[in-house]
Amino acid sequence: MPDSGAVGPTAANDQTDIPSGFRMTEIGPLPTHWEIFILADLFDIQQGQSLSPKRRQGRSPRPFLRTANVLWGQIDLSVLDRMDFSDEEAERLALKVGDLLVCEGGEIGRTALWRGEFDGCCYQNHLHRLRARTQYVEPEFYAYWMQAAWLHFGLYAGQGNRTTIPNLSRSRLGNFPVPCPPLEEQRAIARVLRTVQRAKEATEKVIAATRELKKSLLRHLFTYGYCTVQMATAVELAHSDIGAIPASWKVVAVSNVARLESGGTPPKGDASLWSGDLPWASPKDLKRLRLNDTEDHITPAAAEAHSKIVPAATILIVVRGMILAKEIPVCMITRAAAFNQDIKAVLPAPEVNPDFLLHALVWRRHALVSQVGTSAHGTRRLSTSAVADLKIPFPDPVEQRRLVRALNAVEAKLDVELQRCSAIGQLFESLLSGLLTGALRALQDTGFRLKRDGARG
């Protein structure tokens, strides 16, 4: 094991409020049996090959990783670049299982573990490769440590070089102080965090699959109506100006089946207007299909004077802001609320199923993209008439209810998975902070258990 005395002082004079079995170190309170080293004591650090136009046209292009491929805790191989490496360079820069990759530029410090996803992968010079120098190091533990240190503890903030483009030099990275628990404990901590992280990744895959299912279901239902895939060929279709729809359906403008309302913003300087409990929606709130609450709240009097109160089951559409460069956010509020001037409220007529109108607007919102203009101040905006004149498919009430049942079932499944993913994510963040400071202990007797400050939990 390297000599822990290689790094300056490991204890501070002020030992107040330090739990029993802990000591104060330069990176905060840690268990007394954990040592402190610098990264260069534990890892050999090497930067990759610089990219150039000439190397892109070389004779033996090989896949390599860039900073964009290195995310917190995982390697993204969805887009993989290639450049020329000589045989000597390829041998020197080829990644091995257990190598850590740390971003030198971009979001400096971002770290992931190379698990041997494929052979012969190299890396560019904006990445540092850390390879363990001793058998007493579990690289996966340090991948999680870097994530906690940068994102939770703020230990290495400001460690980038002060240049036009911030970067993390090899020498600065090598001098980062890091904890070193016994190897068995490093592995136990990494195993717990890996288990939770994989559960989150699996849930994210289910979410992605469910979203694709919903897209396919929307396409099927709004083309053939409520029927099975096998029955679709027997459906009589009509060719309308919004595409093929069942012959029994109509095409209507939004203004024929709903009323549009505009909102506003109470003066920010009057705190009394913002002291109520009435939800007040702005574009930042429209992140889910159903909106149960908002970040900001106002008083009913403020809404009457400066905004508009609309009832539950009203549909909100963002009509102004830079978000329109990417998408047209649409959602339904589940309780009475007010909203700002960047949103239009769509209030369904009494005979219209609100959930059907919501799904129809989601299905047709792509048609609004070409209607996005720019105001005199350079702000992206949709006119009221663009929303009012939007054409949507419109079946009879019975068919509306059938479509709503099918789509809401998939939506409910998606909500369950999103909640599960959020809960797992919160668990991971809690474990990341607790395990990597020793406040929670991962034990290796019968599986793993958590032990807080020396007492079994």
Contacts in CASP RR format, 6 or more apart in sequence:
PFRMAT RR
TARGET T0000
AUTHOR 0000-0000-0000
METHOD contacts of the structure
MODEL  1
MPDSGAVGPTAANDQTDIPSGFRMTEIGPLPTHWEIFILADLFDIQQGQS
LSPKRRQGRSPRPFLRTANVLWGQIDLSVLDRMDFSDEEAERLALKVGDL
LVCEGGEIGRTALWRGEFDGCCYQNHLHRLRARTQYVEPEFYAYWMQAAW
LHFGLYAGQGNRTTIPNLSRSRLGNFPVPCPPLEEQRAIARVLRTVQRAK
EATEKVIAATRELKKSLLRHLFTYGYCTVQMATAVELAHSDIGAIPASWK
VVAVSNVARLESGGTPPKGDASLWSGDLPWASPKDLKRLRLNDTEDHITP
AAAEAHSKIVPAATILIVVRGMILAKEIPVCMITRAAAFNQDIKAVLPAP
EVNPDFLLHALVWRRHALVSQVGTSAHGTRRLSTSAVADLKIPFPDPVEQ
RRLVRALNAVEAKLDVELQRCSAIGQLFESLLSGLLTGALRALQDTGFRL
KRDGARG
1 35 0 8 1.000
1 134 0 8 1.000
1 136 0 8 1.000
2 37 0 8 1.000
2 41 0 8 1.000
2 42 0 8 1.000
2 134 0 8 1.000
4 10 0 8 1.000
4 35 0 8 1.000
4 36 0 8 1.000
4 37 0 8 1.000
4 180 0 8 1.000
6 37 0 8 1.000
6 38 0 8 1.000
6 41 0 8 1.000
7 26 0 8 1.000
7 36 0 8 1.000
7 37 0 8 1.000
7 38 0 8 1.000
7 41 0 8 1.000
7 177 0 8 1.000
8 26 0 8 1.000
9 26 0 8 1.000
10 23 0 8 1.000
10 25 0 8 1.000
10 26 0 8 1.000
10 35 0 8 1.000
10 36 0 8 1.000
11 23 0 8 1.000
11 24 0 8 1.000
11 25 0 8 1.000
12 24 0 8 1.000
12 25 0 8 1.000
12 26 0 8 1.000
14 24 0 8 1.000
15 23 0 8 1.000
15 24 0 8 1.000
18 24 0 8 1.000
18 29 0 8 1.000
19 29 0 8 1.000
19 453 0 8 1.000
20 453 0 8 1.000
20 454 0 8 1.000
21 31 0 8 1.000
21 32 0 8 1.000
21 454 0 8 1.000
22 29 0 8 1.000
22 30 0 8 1.000
22 31 0 8 1.000
22 32 0 8 1.000
22 453 0 8 1.000
23 29 0 8 1.000
23 30 0 8 1.000
23 31 0 8 1.000
23 32 0 8 1.000
25 36 0 8 1.000
25 177 0 8 1.000
25 179 0 8 1.000
26 36 0 8 1.000
26 177 0 8 1.000
27 36 0 8 1.000
27 149 0 8 1.000
27 153 0 8 1.000
27 155 0 8 1.000
27 177 0 8 1.000
27 178 0 8 1.000
27 179 0 8 1.000
28 437 0 8 1.000
29 437 0 8 1.000
30 36 0 8 1.000
30 179 0 8 1.000
30 437 0 8 1.000
30 438 0 8 1.000
31 181 0 8 1.000
31 438 0 8 1.000
33 181 0 8 1.000
33 182 0 8 1.000
34 179 0 8 1.000
34 180 0 8 1.000
34 181 0 8 1.000
34 438 0 8 1.000
35 179 0 8 1.000
35 180 0 8 1.000
36 177 0 8 1.000
36 178 0 8 1.000
36 179 0 8 1.000
36 180 0 8 1.000
37 177 0 8 1.000
37 178 0 8 1.000
37 180 0 8 1.000
38 174 0 8 1.000
38 175 0 8 1.000
38 176 0 8 1.000
38 177 0 8 1.000
38 178 0 8 1.000
39 45 0 8 1.000
39 130 0 8 1.000
39 142 0 8 1.000
39 173 0 8 1.000
39 174 0 8 1.000
39 175 0 8 1.000
39 176 0 8 1.000
39 178 0 8 1.000
40 174 0 8 1.000
40 175 0 8 1.000
41 133 0 8 1.000
42 132 0 8 1.000
42 133 0 8 1.000
42 134 0 8 1.000
42 137 0 8 1.000
42 142 0 8 1.000
42 178 0 8 1.000
42 180 0 8 1.000
43 100 0 8 1.000
43 130 0 8 1.000
43 131 0 8 1.000
43 132 0 8 1.000
43 133 0 8 1.000
43 137 0 8 1.000
43 142 0 8 1.000
43 174 0 8 1.000
44 130 0 8 1.000
44 131 0 8 1.000
44 132 0 8 1.000
44 133 0 8 1.000
45 128 0 8 1.000
45 129 0 8 1.000
45 130 0 8 1.000
45 170 0 8 1.000
45 173 0 8 1.000
45 174 0 8 1.000
46 93 0 8 1.000
46 128 0 8 1.000
46 129 0 8 1.000
46 131 0 8 1.000
46 170 0 8 1.000
47 104 0 8 1.000
47 125 0 8 1.000
47 126 0 8 1.000
47 127 0 8 1.000
47 128 0 8 1.000
47 129 0 8 1.000
47 170 0 8 1.000
48 93 0 8 1.000
48 122 0 8 1.000
48 123 0 8 1.000
48 124 0 8 1.000
48 125 0 8 1.000
48 127 0 8 1.000
48 129 0 8 1.000
49 55 0 8 1.000
49 64 0 8 1.000
49 83 0 8 1.000
49 85 0 8 1.000
49 89 0 8 1.000
49 93 0 8 1.000
49 122 0 8 1.000
49 123 0 8 1.000
49 124 0 8 1.000
49 125 0 8 1.000
50 124 0 8 1.000
50 125 0 8 1.000
51 83 0 8 1.000
51 124 0 8 1.000
51 125 0 8 1.000
54 84 0 8 1.000
55 83 0 8 1.000
55 84 0 8 1.000
56 82 0 8 1.000
56 83 0 8 1.000
56 84 0 8 1.000
57 84 0 8 1.000
58 83 0 8 1.000
58 84 0 8 1.000
59 84 0 8 1.000
60 84 0 8 1.000
60 85 0 8 1.000
60 86 0 8 1.000
60 87 0 8 1.000
60 90 0 8 1.000
61 82 0 8 1.000
61 83 0 8 1.000
61 84 0 8 1.000
62 82 0 8 1.000
62 83 0 8 1.000
62 84 0 8 1.000
62 85 0 8 1.000
62 90 0 8 1.000
62 120 0 8 1.000
62 121 0 8 1.000
62 122 0 8 1.000
63 80 0 8 1.000
63 81 0 8 1.000
63 82 0 8 1.000
63 118 0 8 1.000
63 120 0 8 1.000
63 121 0 8 1.000
63 122 0 8 1.000
64 80 0 8 1.000
64 81 0 8 1.000
64 82 0 8 1.000
64 83 0 8 1.000
64 85 0 8 1.000
64 121 0 8 1.000
64 122 0 8 1.000
64 123 0 8 1.000
64 124 0 8 1.000
65 75 0 8 1.000
65 80 0 8 1.000
65 95 0 8 1.000
65 101 0 8 1.000
65 121 0 8 1.000
65 122 0 8 1.000
65 123 0 8 1.000
65 124 0 8 1.000
65 127 0 8 1.000
66 81 0 8 1.000
66 123 0 8 1.000
66 124 0 8 1.000
66 126 0 8 1.000
66 127 0 8 1.000
67 103 0 8 1.000
67 104 0 8 1.000
67 105 0 8 1.000
67 106 0 8 1.000
67 107 0 8 1.000
67 110 0 8 1.000
67 124 0 8 1.000
67 126 0 8 1.000
67 127 0 8 1.000
68 76 0 8 1.000
68 79 0 8 1.000
69 75 0 8 1.000
69 76 0 8 1.000
69 77 0 8 1.000
69 79 0 8 1.000
69 80 0 8 1.000
70 76 0 8 1.000
70 101 0 8 1.000
70 102 0 8 1.000
70 103 0 8 1.000
70 110 0 8 1.000
70 111 0 8 1.000
70 112 0 8 1.000
70 127 0 8 1.000
71 110 0 8 1.000
71 112 0 8 1.000
72 110 0 8 1.000
72 111 0 8 1.000
72 112 0 8 1.000
72 147 0 8 1.000
72 151 0 8 1.000
73 111 0 8 1.000
73 112 0 8 1.000
73 113 0 8 1.000
73 143 0 8 1.000
73 144 0 8 1.000
73 147 0 8 1.000
73 197 0 8 1.000
74 112 0 8 1.000
74 201 0 8 1.000
75 101 0 8 1.000
75 112 0 8 1.000
75 113 0 8 1.000
75 114 0 8 1.000
75 115 0 8 1.000
75 117 0 8 1.000
77 117 0 8 1.000
83 124 0 8 1.000
85 93 0 8 1.000
85 122 0 8 1.000
89 122 0 8 1.000
90 120 0 8 1.000
90 122 0 8 1.000
93 122 0 8 1.000
93 123 0 8 1.000
93 129 0 8 1.000
94 119 0 8 1.000
94 120 0 8 1.000
94 121 0 8 1.000
94 122 0 8 1.000
95 101 0 8 1.000
95 114 0 8 1.000
95 116 0 8 1.000
95 120 0 8 1.000
95 121 0 8 1.000
95 122 0 8 1.000
95 123 0 8 1.000
95 129 0 8 1.000
96 114 0 8 1.000
96 116 0 8 1.000
96 131 0 8 1.000
97 114 0 8 1.000
97 115 0 8 1.000
97 116 0 8 1.000
98 113 0 8 1.000
98 114 0 8 1.000
98 115 0 8 1.000
98 116 0 8 1.000
98 131 0 8 1.000
98 132 0 8 1.000
98 139 0 8 1.000
98 140 0 8 1.000
99 113 0 8 1.000
99 114 0 8 1.000
99 129 0 8 1.000
99 130 0 8 1.000
99 131 0 8 1.000
99 139 0 8 1.000
100 111 0 8 1.000
100 112 0 8 1.000
100 113 0 8 1.000
100 114 0 8 1.000
100 129 0 8 1.000
100 130 0 8 1.000
100 131 0 8 1.000
100 139 0 8 1.000
100 142 0 8 1.000
100 143 0 8 1.000
100 146 0 8 1.000
101 111 0 8 1.000
101 112 0 8 1.000
101 113 0 8 1.000
101 114 0 8 1.000
101 123 0 8 1.000
101 127 0 8 1.000
101 128 0 8 1.000
101 129 0 8 1.000
101 130 0 8 1.000
102 109 0 8 1.000
102 110 0 8 1.000
102 111 0 8 1.000
102 127 0 8 1.000
102 128 0 8 1.000
102 130 0 8 1.000
102 146 0 8 1.000
102 168 0 8 1.000
102 173 0 8 1.000
103 109 0 8 1.000
103 110 0 8 1.000
103 111 0 8 1.000
103 126 0 8 1.000
103 127 0 8 1.000
103 128 0 8 1.000
103 168 0 8 1.000
104 125 0 8 1.000
104 126 0 8 1.000
104 127 0 8 1.000
104 128 0 8 1.000
104 167 0 8 1.000
104 168 0 8 1.000
104 169 0 8 1.000
104 173 0 8 1.000
105 126 0 8 1.000
105 165 0 8 1.000
105 166 0 8 1.000
105 167 0 8 1.000
105 168 0 8 1.000
106 126 0 8 1.000
106 166 0 8 1.000
106 167 0 8 1.000
108 159 0 8 1.000
108 160 0 8 1.000
108 166 0 8 1.000
108 167 0 8 1.000
108 168 0 8 1.000
109 146 0 8 1.000
109 150 0 8 1.000
109 156 0 8 1.000
109 168 0 8 1.000
109 173 0 8 1.000
110 150 0 8 1.000
111 142 0 8 1.000
111 143 0 8 1.000
111 146 0 8 1.000
111 147 0 8 1.000
111 150 0 8 1.000
112 143 0 8 1.000
113 139 0 8 1.000
113 140 0 8 1.000
113 143 0 8 1.000
114 121 0 8 1.000
123 129 0 8 1.000
126 167 0 8 1.000
128 168 0 8 1.000
128 170 0 8 1.000
128 173 0 8 1.000
130 139 0 8 1.000
130 142 0 8 1.000
132 139 0 8 1.000
135 183 0 8 1.000
136 180 0 8 1.000
136 183 0 8 1.000
137 180 0 8 1.000
137 183 0 8 1.000
137 186 0 8 1.000
138 183 0 8 1.000
138 186 0 8 1.000
138 187 0 8 1.000
138 190 0 8 1.000
140 187 0 8 1.000
140 190 0 8 1.000
140 194 0 8 1.000
141 181 0 8 1.000
141 186 0 8 1.000
141 187 0 8 1.000
141 189 0 8 1.000
141 190 0 8 1.000
142 178 0 8 1.000
143 190 0 8 1.000
144 189 0 8 1.000
144 190 0 8 1.000
144 193 0 8 1.000
144 432 0 8 1.000
144 435 0 8 1.000
144 436 0 8 1.000
145 178 0 8 1.000
145 179 0 8 1.000
145 436 0 8 1.000
147 432 0 8 1.000
148 432 0 8 1.000
148 433 0 8 1.000
148 436 0 8 1.000
149 155 0 8 1.000
149 156 0 8 1.000
149 176 0 8 1.000
149 178 0 8 1.000
149 436 0 8 1.000
150 156 0 8 1.000
150 157 0 8 1.000
152 429 0 8 1.000
152 432 0 8 1.000
152 433 0 8 1.000
153 433 0 8 1.000
155 176 0 8 1.000
156 176 0 8 1.000
159 168 0 8 1.000
159 172 0 8 1.000
159 173 0 8 1.000
159 176 0 8 1.000
160 166 0 8 1.000
160 167 0 8 1.000
160 168 0 8 1.000
160 169 0 8 1.000
160 172 0 8 1.000
161 167 0 8 1.000
161 168 0 8 1.000
161 169 0 8 1.000
161 172 0 8 1.000
179 436 0 8 1.000
180 186 0 8 1.000
181 189 0 8 1.000
181 438 0 8 1.000
184 444 0 8 1.000
185 441 0 8 1.000
185 442 0 8 1.000
187 444 0 8 1.000
188 442 0 8 1.000
188 443 0 8 1.000
188 444 0 8 1.000
188 448 0 8 1.000
189 435 0 8 1.000
189 436 0 8 1.000
189 442 0 8 1.000
191 442 0 8 1.000
191 448 0 8 1.000
192 431 0 8 1.000
192 435 0 8 1.000
192 442 0 8 1.000
192 448 0 8 1.000
193 428 0 8 1.000
193 431 0 8 1.000
193 432 0 8 1.000
193 435 0 8 1.000
196 424 0 8 1.000
196 425 0 8 1.000
196 427 0 8 1.000
196 428 0 8 1.000
196 431 0 8 1.000
197 428 0 8 1.000
199 424 0 8 1.000
200 421 0 8 1.000
200 424 0 8 1.000
200 425 0 8 1.000
200 428 0 8 1.000
203 417 0 8 1.000
203 420 0 8 1.000
203 421 0 8 1.000
203 424 0 8 1.000
204 421 0 8 1.000
206 417 0 8 1.000
207 414 0 8 1.000
207 417 0 8 1.000
207 418 0 8 1.000
207 421 0 8 1.000
210 410 0 8 1.000
210 413 0 8 1.000
210 414 0 8 1.000
210 417 0 8 1.000
211 414 0 8 1.000
213 410 0 8 1.000
214 407 0 8 1.000
214 410 0 8 1.000
214 411 0 8 1.000
214 414 0 8 1.000
217 406 0 8 1.000
217 407 0 8 1.000
217 410 0 8 1.000
218 359 0 8 1.000
218 362 0 8 1.000
218 363 0 8 1.000
218 407 0 8 1.000
220 229 0 8 1.000
220 232 0 8 1.000
221 403 0 8 1.000
221 406 0 8 1.000
221 407 0 8 1.000
222 245 0 8 1.000
222 360 0 8 1.000
222 363 0 8 1.000
222 393 0 8 1.000
222 403 0 8 1.000
223 232 0 8 1.000
223 237 0 8 1.000
223 244 0 8 1.000
223 245 0 8 1.000
224 231 0 8 1.000
224 232 0 8 1.000
224 235 0 8 1.000
224 237 0 8 1.000
224 246 0 8 1.000
225 235 0 8 1.000
225 246 0 8 1.000
225 249 0 8 1.000
225 395 0 8 1.000
225 399 0 8 1.000
225 403 0 8 1.000
226 399 0 8 1.000
226 402 0 8 1.000
226 403 0 8 1.000
226 406 0 8 1.000
227 235 0 8 1.000
235 246 0 8 1.000
236 246 0 8 1.000
236 247 0 8 1.000
236 248 0 8 1.000
237 244 0 8 1.000
237 245 0 8 1.000
237 246 0 8 1.000
237 247 0 8 1.000
238 244 0 8 1.000
238 245 0 8 1.000
238 246 0 8 1.000
238 247 0 8 1.000
238 249 0 8 1.000
240 251 0 8 1.000
240 393 0 8 1.000
241 251 0 8 1.000
241 391 0 8 1.000
242 251 0 8 1.000
242 364 0 8 1.000
242 367 0 8 1.000
242 391 0 8 1.000
242 392 0 8 1.000
242 393 0 8 1.000
245 251 0 8 1.000
245 393 0 8 1.000
246 395 0 8 1.000
248 395 0 8 1.000
248 396 0 8 1.000
248 399 0 8 1.000
249 393 0 8 1.000
249 394 0 8 1.000
249 395 0 8 1.000
249 399 0 8 1.000
250 393 0 8 1.000
250 394 0 8 1.000
250 395 0 8 1.000
251 391 0 8 1.000
251 392 0 8 1.000
251 393 0 8 1.000
251 394 0 8 1.000
252 391 0 8 1.000
252 392 0 8 1.000
252 394 0 8 1.000
253 388 0 8 1.000
253 389 0 8 1.000
253 390 0 8 1.000
253 391 0 8 1.000
253 392 0 8 1.000
254 260 0 8 1.000
254 346 0 8 1.000
254 361 0 8 1.000
254 387 0 8 1.000
254 388 0 8 1.000
254 389 0 8 1.000
254 390 0 8 1.000
254 392 0 8 1.000
255 388 0 8 1.000
255 389 0 8 1.000
257 348 0 8 1.000
257 349 0 8 1.000
257 352 0 8 1.000
257 357 0 8 1.000
257 392 0 8 1.000
257 394 0 8 1.000
258 315 0 8 1.000
258 346 0 8 1.000
258 347 0 8 1.000
258 348 0 8 1.000
258 349 0 8 1.000
258 352 0 8 1.000
258 357 0 8 1.000
259 346 0 8 1.000
259 347 0 8 1.000
259 349 0 8 1.000
260 344 0 8 1.000
260 345 0 8 1.000
260 346 0 8 1.000
260 347 0 8 1.000
260 384 0 8 1.000
260 387 0 8 1.000
260 388 0 8 1.000
261 308 0 8 1.000
261 310 0 8 1.000
261 344 0 8 1.000
261 345 0 8 1.000
261 347 0 8 1.000
262 308 0 8 1.000
262 341 0 8 1.000
262 344 0 8 1.000
262 345 0 8 1.000
262 384 0 8 1.000
263 307 0 8 1.000
263 308 0 8 1.000
263 338 0 8 1.000
263 339 0 8 1.000
263 340 0 8 1.000
263 341 0 8 1.000
263 343 0 8 1.000
263 345 0 8 1.000
264 306 0 8 1.000
264 307 0 8 1.000
264 308 0 8 1.000
264 338 0 8 1.000
264 339 0 8 1.000
264 340 0 8 1.000
264 341 0 8 1.000
265 306 0 8 1.000
265 307 0 8 1.000
265 340 0 8 1.000
265 341 0 8 1.000
266 273 0 8 1.000
266 274 0 8 1.000
266 298 0 8 1.000
266 302 0 8 1.000
266 303 0 8 1.000
266 305 0 8 1.000
266 306 0 8 1.000
266 307 0 8 1.000
267 273 0 8 1.000
267 306 0 8 1.000
268 274 0 8 1.000
272 299 0 8 1.000
273 298 0 8 1.000
273 299 0 8 1.000
273 301 0 8 1.000
273 302 0 8 1.000
273 306 0 8 1.000
274 296 0 8 1.000
274 297 0 8 1.000
274 298 0 8 1.000
274 299 0 8 1.000
274 302 0 8 1.000
275 299 0 8 1.000
276 297 0 8 1.000
276 298 0 8 1.000
276 299 0 8 1.000
276 300 0 8 1.000
276 302 0 8 1.000
277 297 0 8 1.000
278 297 0 8 1.000
278 298 0 8 1.000
278 299 0 8 1.000
278 300 0 8 1.000
278 302 0 8 1.000
278 303 0 8 1.000
278 309 0 8 1.000
278 336 0 8 1.000
278 337 0 8 1.000
278 338 0 8 1.000
279 291 0 8 1.000
279 293 0 8 1.000
279 294 0 8 1.000
279 296 0 8 1.000
279 297 0 8 1.000
279 333 0 8 1.000
279 335 0 8 1.000
279 336 0 8 1.000
279 337 0 8 1.000
279 338 0 8 1.000
280 294 0 8 1.000
280 296 0 8 1.000
280 297 0 8 1.000
280 298 0 8 1.000
280 303 0 8 1.000
280 307 0 8 1.000
280 337 0 8 1.000
280 338 0 8 1.000
280 339 0 8 1.000
280 340 0 8 1.000
281 291 0 8 1.000
281 294 0 8 1.000
281 316 0 8 1.000
281 333 0 8 1.000
281 337 0 8 1.000
281 338 0 8 1.000
281 339 0 8 1.000
281 340 0 8 1.000
281 343 0 8 1.000
282 294 0 8 1.000
282 295 0 8 1.000
282 296 0 8 1.000
282 339 0 8 1.000
282 340 0 8 1.000
282 342 0 8 1.000
282 343 0 8 1.000
283 318 0 8 1.000
283 321 0 8 1.000
283 323 0 8 1.000
283 329 0 8 1.000
283 342 0 8 1.000
283 343 0 8 1.000
284 295 0 8 1.000
285 291 0 8 1.000
285 294 0 8 1.000
285 295 0 8 1.000
286 316 0 8 1.000
286 318 0 8 1.000
286 329 0 8 1.000
286 330 0 8 1.000
286 331 0 8 1.000
286 343 0 8 1.000
287 329 0 8 1.000
288 331 0 8 1.000
288 418 0 8 1.000
289 330 0 8 1.000
289 331 0 8 1.000
289 332 0 8 1.000
289 358 0 8 1.000
289 362 0 8 1.000
289 411 0 8 1.000
290 331 0 8 1.000
290 332 0 8 1.000
290 334 0 8 1.000
290 411 0 8 1.000
290 415 0 8 1.000
291 316 0 8 1.000
291 331 0 8 1.000
291 332 0 8 1.000
291 333 0 8 1.000
291 334 0 8 1.000
291 337 0 8 1.000
292 334 0 8 1.000
292 335 0 8 1.000
293 335 0 8 1.000
294 337 0 8 1.000
298 307 0 8 1.000
298 338 0 8 1.000
300 309 0 8 1.000
302 338 0 8 1.000
303 309 0 8 1.000
303 338 0 8 1.000
307 338 0 8 1.000
307 339 0 8 1.000
307 340 0 8 1.000
308 338 0 8 1.000
308 339 0 8 1.000
308 345 0 8 1.000
309 336 0 8 1.000
309 337 0 8 1.000
309 338 0 8 1.000
310 333 0 8 1.000
310 336 0 8 1.000
310 337 0 8 1.000
310 338 0 8 1.000
310 339 0 8 1.000
310 345 0 8 1.000
310 347 0 8 1.000
311 336 0 8 1.000
311 347 0 8 1.000
312 333 0 8 1.000
312 334 0 8 1.000
312 335 0 8 1.000
312 336 0 8 1.000
313 332 0 8 1.000
313 333 0 8 1.000
313 334 0 8 1.000
313 348 0 8 1.000
313 354 0 8 1.000
314 332 0 8 1.000
314 333 0 8 1.000
314 337 0 8 1.000
314 345 0 8 1.000
314 346 0 8 1.000
314 347 0 8 1.000
314 354 0 8 1.000
315 330 0 8 1.000
315 331 0 8 1.000
315 332 0 8 1.000
315 345 0 8 1.000
315 346 0 8 1.000
315 347 0 8 1.000
315 348 0 8 1.000
315 354 0 8 1.000
315 357 0 8 1.000
315 358 0 8 1.000
315 361 0 8 1.000
316 330 0 8 1.000
316 331 0 8 1.000
316 332 0 8 1.000
316 333 0 8 1.000
316 339 0 8 1.000
316 343 0 8 1.000
316 344 0 8 1.000
316 345 0 8 1.000
316 346 0 8 1.000
317 328 0 8 1.000
317 329 0 8 1.000
317 330 0 8 1.000
317 343 0 8 1.000
317 344 0 8 1.000
317 346 0 8 1.000
317 361 0 8 1.000
317 365 0 8 1.000
317 382 0 8 1.000
317 387 0 8 1.000
318 324 0 8 1.000
318 328 0 8 1.000
318 329 0 8 1.000
318 330 0 8 1.000
318 342 0 8 1.000
318 343 0 8 1.000
319 342 0 8 1.000
319 343 0 8 1.000
319 344 0 8 1.000
319 381 0 8 1.000
319 382 0 8 1.000
319 383 0 8 1.000
319 384 0 8 1.000
319 387 0 8 1.000
320 341 0 8 1.000
320 342 0 8 1.000
320 375 0 8 1.000
320 379 0 8 1.000
320 380 0 8 1.000
320 381 0 8 1.000
320 382 0 8 1.000
321 342 0 8 1.000
321 379 0 8 1.000
321 380 0 8 1.000
321 381 0 8 1.000
322 379 0 8 1.000
322 380 0 8 1.000
323 329 0 8 1.000
324 372 0 8 1.000
324 380 0 8 1.000
324 381 0 8 1.000
324 382 0 8 1.000
325 372 0 8 1.000
325 380 0 8 1.000
327 365 0 8 1.000
328 365 0 8 1.000
328 366 0 8 1.000
328 368 0 8 1.000
328 369 0 8 1.000
328 372 0 8 1.000
328 382 0 8 1.000
330 358 0 8 1.000
330 361 0 8 1.000
330 362 0 8 1.000
330 365 0 8 1.000
331 358 0 8 1.000
332 354 0 8 1.000
332 355 0 8 1.000
332 358 0 8 1.000
339 345 0 8 1.000
344 382 0 8 1.000
344 384 0 8 1.000
344 387 0 8 1.000
346 357 0 8 1.000
346 361 0 8 1.000
346 387 0 8 1.000
348 354 0 8 1.000
348 357 0 8 1.000
351 397 0 8 1.000
352 400 0 8 1.000
353 397 0 8 1.000
353 400 0 8 1.000
353 401 0 8 1.000
353 404 0 8 1.000
355 404 0 8 1.000
355 407 0 8 1.000
355 408 0 8 1.000
356 400 0 8 1.000
356 401 0 8 1.000
356 403 0 8 1.000
356 404 0 8 1.000
357 392 0 8 1.000
359 403 0 8 1.000
359 404 0 8 1.000
359 407 0 8 1.000
360 392 0 8 1.000
360 393 0 8 1.000
360 394 0 8 1.000
361 390 0 8 1.000
361 392 0 8 1.000
363 392 0 8 1.000
363 393 0 8 1.000
364 390 0 8 1.000
364 391 0 8 1.000
364 392 0 8 1.000
364 393 0 8 1.000
367 390 0 8 1.000
367 391 0 8 1.000
368 382 0 8 1.000
368 386 0 8 1.000
368 387 0 8 1.000
368 390 0 8 1.000
371 382 0 8 1.000
371 383 0 8 1.000
371 386 0 8 1.000
372 380 0 8 1.000
372 381 0 8 1.000
372 382 0 8 1.000
373 380 0 8 1.000
373 381 0 8 1.000
373 382 0 8 1.000
374 380 0 8 1.000
374 381 0 8 1.000
375 381 0 8 1.000
395 403 0 8 1.000
431 440 0 8 1.000
433 439 0 8 1.000
434 440 0 8 1.000
435 441 0 8 1.000
435 442 0 8 1.000
439 452 0 8 1.000
439 453 0 8 1.000
440 450 0 8 1.000
440 451 0 8 1.000
440 452 0 8 1.000
441 450 0 8 1.000
441 451 0 8 1.000
441 452 0 8 1.000
441 454 0 8 1.000
442 448 0 8 1.000
442 450 0 8 1.000
443 449 0 8 1.000
443 450 0 8 1.000
443 451 0 8 1.000
449 456 0 8 1.000
449 457 0 8 1.000
450 457 0 8 1.000
451 457 0 8 1.000
END
